[in-house]
Amino acid sequence: MAAAFKTVEPLEYYRRFLKENCRPDGRELGEFRTTTVNIGSITTADGSALVKLGNTTVICGVKAELAPPAVDSANKGYIVPNVELPSLCAERFRSGPPGEEAQAASQFIADVIENSQMIVKEDLCIANGKLAWVLYCDIICLDYDGNLLDASVFALLAALKNVQLPLVTINEETGLSEVNLKQKNPLIIRKHPVATSFAIFDDTLLIVDPTAEEEDLATGTVTIVTDEEGRLCSVHKPGGSPLTGAKLQDCITRAITRHKEVKKLIDKVIKSITPK
């Protein structure tokens, strides 16, 4: 009977749970799904991480290449993020060129990198006007069940923390670059941005870490990105119900708390794989 009611009236079905301050999957309104991270899962990448947020599974691989810097940014390298939503991750996505949702997610990730200053592009420069690192960050969703942005930012940060770049010098006599694969150094990560997403129900009720079903039924969503100092890096709100100042402040406060949980998880995993 409950399954039939859910099919016919999905929103009303959800409302009955929300009135009791819980959700159909048993979580409280402010409770996140189980979060796991596996670092260094792709051996062919220079850095990688697999993140699971409930059923949502995202993998990020980072490939580092050498290239001359742009003429107008002679002392800067490049970071090129790309989010893919292949047809295998959910029925709603189709094969072919990136759809609107994948493009929006890629732009969101690019904005987070820029606004948070997690990596300063000057740190990627090897020789001014001659050579710099290009970091290609491919984020692929393997299983989509809502809250893509939180999982993507988490996977990106964990993958970048896993990157080891070889020492590169330029031979003054030949002008050619020389790569020393025996001497590698980690990337300089200046800030650790973490995203926290909320779904808005009936214009007033906020729930964290929405599933795909909850996103479809919600009247809006909002994603807050903060760093370890509690600084607000980004607010992403693609239309939908407006938020009052008090509600937005509530979201920011919760996002700061979530940041501590995610940072603690990343540090624990990195410590476990670091050679003693």
C-alpha positions as CSV (number, residue, x, y, z in Angstrom):
1,M,0.0,0.0,0.0
2,A,2.8,2.4,1.0
3,A,4.7,1.7,-2.3
4,A,1.5,2.4,-4.3
5,F,1.0,5.7,-2.5
6,K,4.6,6.7,-3.0
7,T,4.2,6.1,-6.8
8,V,1.0,8.1,-7.1
9,E,1.7,10.9,-4.6
10,P,5.5,11.0,-4.1
11,L,5.6,14.5,-2.7
12,E,2.8,13.8,-0.2
13,Y,4.5,10.6,0.8
14,Y,7.7,12.5,1.6
15,R,5.8,15.2,3.5
16,R,4.4,12.7,5.9
17,F,8.0,11.7,6.8
18,L,9.3,15.3,6.9
19,K,6.5,16.2,9.4
20,E,8.1,13.7,11.8
21,N,11.6,15.2,11.2
22,C,12.8,12.1,9.3
23,R,13.1,10.8,5.8
24,P,12.0,7.5,4.1
25,D,15.6,6.2,4.2
26,G,15.6,6.6,8.0
27,R,17.9,9.6,8.2
28,E,17.1,12.7,10.2
29,L,16.8,16.0,8.2
30,G,20.3,17.1,9.1
31,E,22.0,13.7,8.7
32,F,24.4,12.9,5.9
33,R,24.7,9.5,4.2
34,T,27.6,7.3,5.0
35,T,30.7,8.8,3.4
36,T,33.8,6.8,2.4
37,V,36.9,7.8,0.4
38,N,39.6,5.6,-1.2
39,I,42.8,7.4,-2.3
40,G,45.2,6.3,-5.0
41,S,42.7,4.0,-6.7
42,I,43.8,4.7,-10.3
43,T,47.4,3.6,-10.8
44,T,47.8,5.2,-14.2
45,A,46.9,8.7,-12.9
46,D,49.2,11.1,-11.0
47,G,46.6,11.3,-8.3
48,S,43.2,9.8,-7.8
49,A,40.3,9.3,-5.3
50,L,37.0,7.4,-5.2
51,V,34.3,8.9,-3.0
52,K,31.0,7.3,-2.0
53,L,28.2,9.4,-0.5
54,G,25.5,6.8,0.1
55,N,24.9,5.3,-3.3
56,T,26.4,8.3,-5.2
57,T,29.9,7.2,-6.4
58,V,32.4,9.6,-8.0
59,I,35.9,9.0,-9.1
60,C,38.5,11.7,-9.8
61,G,41.8,11.2,-11.7
62,V,44.4,13.9,-12.1
63,K,46.9,13.8,-15.0
64,A,49.8,16.3,-14.9
65,E,51.4,17.4,-18.2
66,L,54.0,20.0,-19.1
67,A,53.1,23.0,-21.3
68,P,54.3,26.6,-22.0
69,P,52.3,29.1,-19.9
70,A,49.9,31.6,-21.6
71,V,51.6,34.8,-22.8
72,D,49.5,37.0,-20.5
73,S,50.1,34.6,-17.5
74,A,53.7,33.8,-17.9
75,N,54.1,32.8,-14.3
76,K,51.0,30.6,-14.0
77,G,50.1,27.0,-14.7
78,Y,46.7,25.6,-15.5
79,I,44.0,23.5,-13.8
80,V,41.4,22.0,-16.2
81,P,38.5,20.3,-14.4
82,N,35.9,18.2,-16.3
83,V,32.8,16.5,-14.8
84,E,31.3,13.5,-16.8
85,L,27.9,12.1,-16.2
86,P,27.9,8.9,-18.5
87,S,24.8,7.0,-19.3
88,L,25.9,4.1,-17.0
89,C,25.5,6.2,-13.8
90,A,21.7,6.8,-14.2
91,E,18.9,6.4,-16.7
92,R,18.4,10.2,-16.9
93,F,21.8,10.7,-18.7
94,R,22.5,10.0,-22.3
95,S,25.7,9.1,-24.2
96,G,27.3,11.8,-26.3
97,P,28.5,15.3,-25.7
98,P,28.3,16.6,-22.1
99,G,24.8,17.6,-21.1
100,E,23.7,20.8,-19.3
101,E,24.1,19.2,-15.9
102,A,27.6,18.0,-16.5
103,Q,28.6,21.4,-18.0
104,A,27.1,23.2,-15.0
105,A,29.0,20.9,-12.6
106,S,32.3,21.5,-14.4
107,Q,31.8,25.2,-14.2
108,F,31.0,24.9,-10.5
109,I,34.2,23.0,-9.8
110,A,36.2,25.6,-11.8
111,D,34.7,28.3,-9.7
112,V,35.5,26.5,-6.4
113,I,39.1,26.0,-7.5
114,E,39.4,29.7,-8.4
115,N,37.5,31.2,-5.4
116,S,38.9,29.0,-2.7
117,Q,42.5,29.4,-4.0
118,M,43.0,25.7,-3.1
119,I,45.9,25.7,-5.6
120,V,47.6,28.9,-6.5
121,K,48.4,28.8,-10.2
122,E,51.8,30.4,-9.6
123,D,52.8,27.3,-7.7
124,L,52.4,25.3,-11.0
125,C,55.0,27.4,-12.8
126,I,58.4,25.8,-13.4
127,A,60.2,28.4,-15.4
128,N,58.7,31.9,-16.0
129,G,57.4,32.2,-19.5
130,K,58.8,28.8,-20.5
131,L,57.3,25.9,-18.7
132,A,54.4,25.1,-16.3
133,W,52.3,22.2,-15.1
134,V,48.8,21.5,-16.5
135,L,46.6,19.5,-14.2
136,Y,43.7,17.8,-16.0
137,C,41.1,16.8,-13.3
138,D,38.6,14.3,-14.7
139,I,35.7,13.7,-12.4
140,I,33.4,10.8,-13.4
141,C,30.2,9.8,-11.8
142,L,29.9,6.0,-11.7
143,D,26.6,5.9,-9.8
144,Y,24.2,8.8,-9.5
145,D,21.9,9.2,-6.5
146,G,21.9,12.9,-5.9
147,N,24.3,15.4,-4.4
148,L,26.8,15.2,-7.2
149,L,28.5,18.5,-6.2
150,D,29.5,17.5,-2.6
151,A,30.9,14.2,-3.9
152,S,32.8,15.8,-6.8
153,V,34.5,18.5,-4.6
154,F,35.4,15.8,-2.1
155,A,36.9,13.5,-4.8
156,L,38.8,16.4,-6.4
157,L,40.4,17.5,-3.1
158,A,41.3,14.0,-2.1
159,A,42.8,13.3,-5.6
160,L,44.9,16.5,-5.5
161,K,46.2,15.6,-2.1
162,N,47.4,12.3,-3.7
163,V,49.3,14.0,-6.5
164,Q,53.1,13.6,-6.6
165,L,54.9,15.7,-9.2
166,P,58.4,14.8,-10.4
167,L,61.2,17.4,-10.2
168,V,61.5,19.3,-13.5
169,T,64.4,21.5,-14.5
170,I,65.4,23.3,-17.7
171,N,68.8,22.6,-19.1
172,E,70.4,26.0,-19.7
173,E,72.6,24.7,-22.5
174,T,69.9,22.9,-24.6
175,G,66.8,24.8,-23.4
176,L,65.1,21.4,-23.0
177,S,63.2,20.3,-19.9
178,E,64.6,17.4,-17.8
179,V,62.3,15.3,-15.6
180,N,63.6,13.5,-12.6
181,L,61.1,10.7,-11.8
182,K,63.0,9.6,-8.8
183,Q,62.5,12.9,-6.9
184,K,58.8,13.7,-6.5
185,N,57.0,16.3,-4.4
186,P,53.4,16.6,-3.3
187,L,51.2,19.4,-4.7
188,I,51.0,22.5,-2.5
189,I,47.3,22.6,-1.4
190,R,46.7,26.0,0.1
191,K,43.1,25.6,1.1
192,H,40.7,22.6,1.6
193,P,37.3,23.5,0.2
194,V,34.4,21.2,1.1
195,A,30.9,21.5,-0.4
196,T,27.7,20.9,1.6
197,S,24.4,20.7,-0.3
198,F,20.8,21.2,0.9
199,A,17.4,20.6,-0.7
200,I,14.6,23.0,0.1
201,F,11.1,21.5,0.6
202,D,7.9,23.6,0.4
203,D,10.0,26.7,0.3
204,T,11.0,26.5,4.0
205,L,12.3,23.1,5.1
206,L,16.0,22.3,4.6
207,I,17.4,18.8,4.4
208,V,21.1,18.0,3.9
209,D,22.7,15.6,1.4
210,P,19.6,15.0,-0.8
211,T,19.2,11.8,-2.8
212,A,18.2,12.0,-6.5
213,E,14.6,11.5,-5.5
214,E,14.7,14.3,-3.0
215,E,16.3,16.6,-5.5
216,D,13.5,15.9,-8.0
217,L,10.8,16.7,-5.4
218,A,12.5,19.7,-3.8
219,T,11.5,23.3,-4.6
220,G,15.2,24.3,-4.8
221,T,18.7,23.3,-3.8
222,V,21.7,25.3,-2.5
223,T,25.4,24.3,-2.1
224,I,27.7,26.0,0.3
225,V,31.5,25.7,0.0
226,T,33.7,26.6,3.0
227,D,37.4,26.2,3.8
228,E,39.1,25.1,7.0
229,E,39.1,28.6,8.4
230,G,35.3,28.8,8.1
231,R,35.6,31.2,5.2
232,L,32.8,31.1,2.6
233,C,34.2,30.2,-0.8
234,S,31.1,29.8,-2.8
235,V,27.3,29.8,-2.7
236,H,25.7,27.9,-5.6
237,K,21.9,28.3,-5.9
238,P,20.5,27.4,-9.3
239,G,17.0,29.1,-9.0
240,G,14.2,27.6,-7.1
241,S,12.8,28.8,-3.7
242,P,14.4,31.9,-2.2
243,L,16.3,31.6,1.1
244,T,16.0,34.0,4.0
245,G,19.2,35.4,5.5
246,A,18.6,33.3,8.6
247,K,18.2,30.1,6.6
248,L,21.3,30.9,4.6
249,Q,23.3,31.5,7.8
250,D,22.0,28.2,9.2
251,C,23.3,26.4,6.0
252,I,26.7,28.1,6.4
253,T,26.9,27.0,10.1
254,R,26.1,23.4,9.1
255,A,28.6,23.5,6.2
256,I,31.4,24.6,8.6
257,T,30.6,21.6,10.9
258,R,30.5,19.3,7.8
259,H,33.9,20.6,6.7
260,K,35.5,19.4,9.9
261,E,34.1,15.9,9.4
262,V,35.3,15.6,5.8
263,K,38.7,17.0,6.5
264,K,39.1,14.6,9.4
265,L,38.1,11.7,7.1
266,I,40.6,12.7,4.4
267,D,43.5,13.2,6.9
268,K,42.7,9.8,8.4
269,V,42.8,8.0,5.0
270,I,46.0,9.8,3.9
271,K,47.7,8.9,7.2
272,S,46.8,5.3,6.7
273,I,48.4,5.1,3.3
274,T,51.5,7.2,4.1
275,P,54.6,4.9,4.5
276,K,55.8,4.9,8.1
